[in-house]
Amino acid sequence: MGMNLISKSGASFDLSGGWWWFYRTLAEKCGWKPKGTGKPDHLGKMDKWTGGYDSCDGQTVHDDDARALGAAPEKALADPGGQRRT
């Protein structure tokens, strides 16, 4: 499943499912620790939400989590061999 990323300003970027998986894996290898997503607005109070990043259901990512996720490519480029990663 692809992912449609939309900023608060309305700018959007679409990724295929494979690229979304790659990006998230890269981010985790660069130190990103997922905090979980916010429940989509269309779900009711009784609907359960796991906080996952694997679906395109209108969930939200909190600002600090989005910034950390967005920093992953720069970290990977700065350390392409992974010498400074844990």
N, C-alpha and C positions, 0 to 999 in steps of 0.2 A: 504494500500500500504506500502510495506517495504521501508526501507531507507538504502542506501549504503553510508557510510561515508568514504571519502578518504582524507588522509593528503597530504600536499605538497610533502612529501617524497614518496608517493605512497602506504603507509600502508592503509589497508582498514578494515572496520568493518561493518557487515550487521546487521540490526535490523528489526524485523517484525513491521508492522504498529502499533500493540498494544504496543509493547515495546517502540517504538519511541514516541508515545503519552504519555506513562507513564513517560519517561525520561524528555520530555519537560515540562510536568506538574510539576514534582518534581523540576526541575530547576527553574521554575517560582515561586514556593512556597518557594524556597531558595533564592529568590532575583534576579534571572536572568531576565533582561529586554531585550527581543528580539529587535535587531536593524534592522532586515530585511536582506534578502539574496541578493547577487549580481546576476545580470541577467546572465543566461547561455550563453556561447559563441555561441551556435548554433542558438540563436534567432537574428533576424535582427533588425536594428534600428527602424523599424516601429512596431515591435512586443512589446506589453505591457507586463510588468512584475510587479507582485504585491509585490514581496519581501518575499513571503511565505516560510514556512518551511515544508509544508504538501505534497510536491510532490518530486519525485526523477527525476528531469529534468536536473541535471548538474549544478545547481546553486552553488554559493560559499558563504561561511560564513567568514566574516572578522575575522582576528586573535584575536582581543580583545573580540569579541562576542563568538568565539569558546572557548577561554580560560575560560570565565565566564560560559558558558554552561558546559564545562568539569569539573568545580569546584563543581557543584551541588551535586554529590554523597558524596564528602568529607564533605560538609556542612551538608547534611542530616544525615550522620553518626555521626558527632560531636554533633548534636542536634536532636536526633531521635524523641523526643516528640514535637518538634517545639516551645519550650519555648522561644527561642531568635529570632524567625522569626516575621516579621510584616505582 
